[in-house]
């Protein structure tokens, strides 16, 4: 049996005028689910650099990513309970700096979303909680 190891990823929770930027995934395994822009960390780049790069690649915008919010473990299991995939995602937050978001790379759509109404969207696991945690972190300085 092949050895399954966690895959490191990074994402960006970006704010503008009290709204958070979400992307609708255009590829499996999160096809048609709303999430934060992000993806894999490449060899030689920091997780913060990866979050900024993925943000630009998926939406065309830049942001001042000032805080590490948390690391999320996304663990997928087979019906038998065996680990199939395991992602560790470092989530950074900060304020929009430049550009207007457009869906690029593997994003099917992008939108600025009010965090109070985002529960109406089909989202990837943990996004709602991490967005609220990021908002609170930015508000506290």
C-alpha positions as CSV (number, residue, x, y, z in Angstrom):
1,X,0.0,0.0,0.0
2,X,1.4,3.4,-0.9
3,X,2.4,5.8,1.9
4,X,-0.1,8.7,2.2
5,X,1.5,11.9,3.5
6,X,-0.1,15.3,4.2
7,X,0.1,17.8,1.3
8,X,0.9,21.4,2.3
9,X,-1.3,24.2,1.0
10,X,-1.9,27.9,1.6
11,X,-4.9,30.1,1.2
12,X,-5.8,33.8,1.4
13,X,-8.8,35.2,3.3
14,X,-8.9,38.7,1.8
15,X,-11.2,41.5,2.9
16,X,-12.5,44.6,1.2
17,X,-15.2,46.9,2.6
18,X,-16.3,44.3,5.1
19,X,-16.7,41.5,2.6
20,X,-14.5,38.4,2.0
21,X,-13.3,37.1,-1.4
22,X,-14.5,33.6,-2.2
23,X,-13.9,31.5,-5.2
24,X,-16.1,28.7,-6.7
25,X,-13.9,25.7,-7.4
26,X,-13.9,24.5,-11.0
27,X,-12.1,21.2,-10.5
28,X,-12.5,18.1,-8.3
29,X,-12.3,17.3,-5.4
30,X,-14.1,20.6,-4.5
31,X,-15.9,21.1,-7.8
32,X,-18.7,23.8,-7.5
33,X,-18.0,24.5,-3.8
34,X,-17.1,28.0,-2.6
35,X,-13.8,28.4,-0.8
36,X,-10.9,30.7,-0.2
37,X,-8.4,31.2,-3.0
38,X,-5.4,28.9,-2.5
39,X,-3.5,25.8,-3.5
40,X,-0.3,23.9,-3.1
41,X,2.9,25.3,-1.7
42,X,5.7,24.9,-4.3
43,X,9.2,23.8,-3.4
44,X,11.3,26.8,-2.2
45,X,8.4,29.2,-1.5
46,X,7.1,30.1,2.0
47,X,3.5,29.4,2.8
48,X,2.8,33.1,2.8
49,X,4.3,33.5,-0.6
50,X,2.2,30.6,-1.8
51,X,-1.0,32.2,-0.5
52,X,-0.2,35.4,-2.3
53,X,0.7,33.6,-5.5
54,X,-2.4,31.4,-5.5
55,X,-4.5,34.5,-4.8
56,X,-3.1,36.2,-7.9
57,X,-3.3,33.1,-10.0
58,X,-7.0,32.4,-9.2
59,X,-8.4,35.9,-9.0
60,X,-5.9,38.4,-10.4
61,X,-5.8,40.5,-7.2
62,X,-3.2,41.3,-4.7
63,X,-3.5,41.7,-0.9
64,X,-1.5,42.6,2.1
65,X,-1.5,39.3,3.9
66,X,-0.6,40.3,7.5
67,X,-1.8,37.5,9.8
68,X,-1.7,33.7,9.9
69,X,-5.2,32.7,11.0
70,X,-4.8,29.0,11.5
71,X,-3.8,25.7,9.8
72,X,-6.7,23.6,8.7
73,X,-6.5,19.8,8.4
74,X,-8.7,18.4,5.6
75,X,-8.7,14.7,5.8
76,X,-10.7,12.5,3.3
77,X,-11.3,8.9,4.1
78,X,-12.4,5.9,2.0
79,X,-15.7,4.2,2.9
80,X,-13.6,1.7,4.9
81,X,-12.2,4.5,7.0
82,X,-8.7,4.6,5.5
83,X,-7.1,8.0,4.9
84,X,-7.3,8.8,1.1
85,X,-6.0,12.4,1.1
86,X,-4.8,14.7,3.8
87,X,-4.2,18.4,3.2
88,X,-2.8,20.9,5.7
89,X,-3.7,24.4,4.7
90,X,-2.1,27.5,6.2
91,X,-4.7,30.3,6.0
92,X,-3.5,34.0,5.9
93,X,-5.7,37.0,6.1
94,X,-5.4,40.6,5.1
95,X,-6.8,43.5,3.2
96,X,-7.3,43.8,-0.6
97,X,-4.5,45.9,-2.2
98,X,-5.1,46.0,-6.0
99,X,-7.1,44.6,-8.9
100,X,-10.6,43.5,-9.6
101,X,-11.2,39.8,-9.1
102,X,-11.9,37.6,-12.1
103,X,-12.0,33.8,-12.1
104,X,-8.8,32.4,-13.5
105,X,-6.8,29.1,-13.2
106,X,-9.1,26.6,-11.5
107,X,-11.7,29.1,-10.2
108,X,-15.0,28.9,-11.9
109,X,-16.3,32.1,-10.3
110,X,-15.3,34.8,-7.7
111,X,-17.3,37.1,-5.5
112,X,-17.1,39.4,-2.5
113,X,-19.3,37.9,0.1
114,X,-20.9,39.3,3.3
115,X,-19.8,36.9,6.0
116,X,-23.2,37.1,7.6
117,X,-24.9,35.6,4.5
118,X,-22.2,33.2,3.3
119,X,-23.8,30.2,5.0
120,X,-26.3,30.1,2.1
121,X,-23.4,29.0,-0.2
122,X,-22.2,25.4,-0.6
123,X,-18.7,25.8,0.9
124,X,-15.7,23.5,1.5
125,X,-15.2,22.2,5.0
126,X,-14.1,24.8,7.6
127,X,-14.3,27.9,5.4
128,X,-17.2,29.5,7.3
129,X,-15.4,29.2,10.6
130,X,-12.0,30.3,9.4
131,X,-13.5,33.4,7.7
132,X,-15.1,34.5,11.0
133,X,-11.9,33.8,12.9
134,X,-10.0,35.9,10.3
135,X,-12.5,38.8,10.6
136,X,-12.1,38.7,14.4
137,X,-8.3,38.6,14.1
138,X,-8.2,41.6,11.8
139,X,-10.6,43.6,14.0
140,X,-8.4,43.0,17.1
141,X,-5.3,44.3,15.3
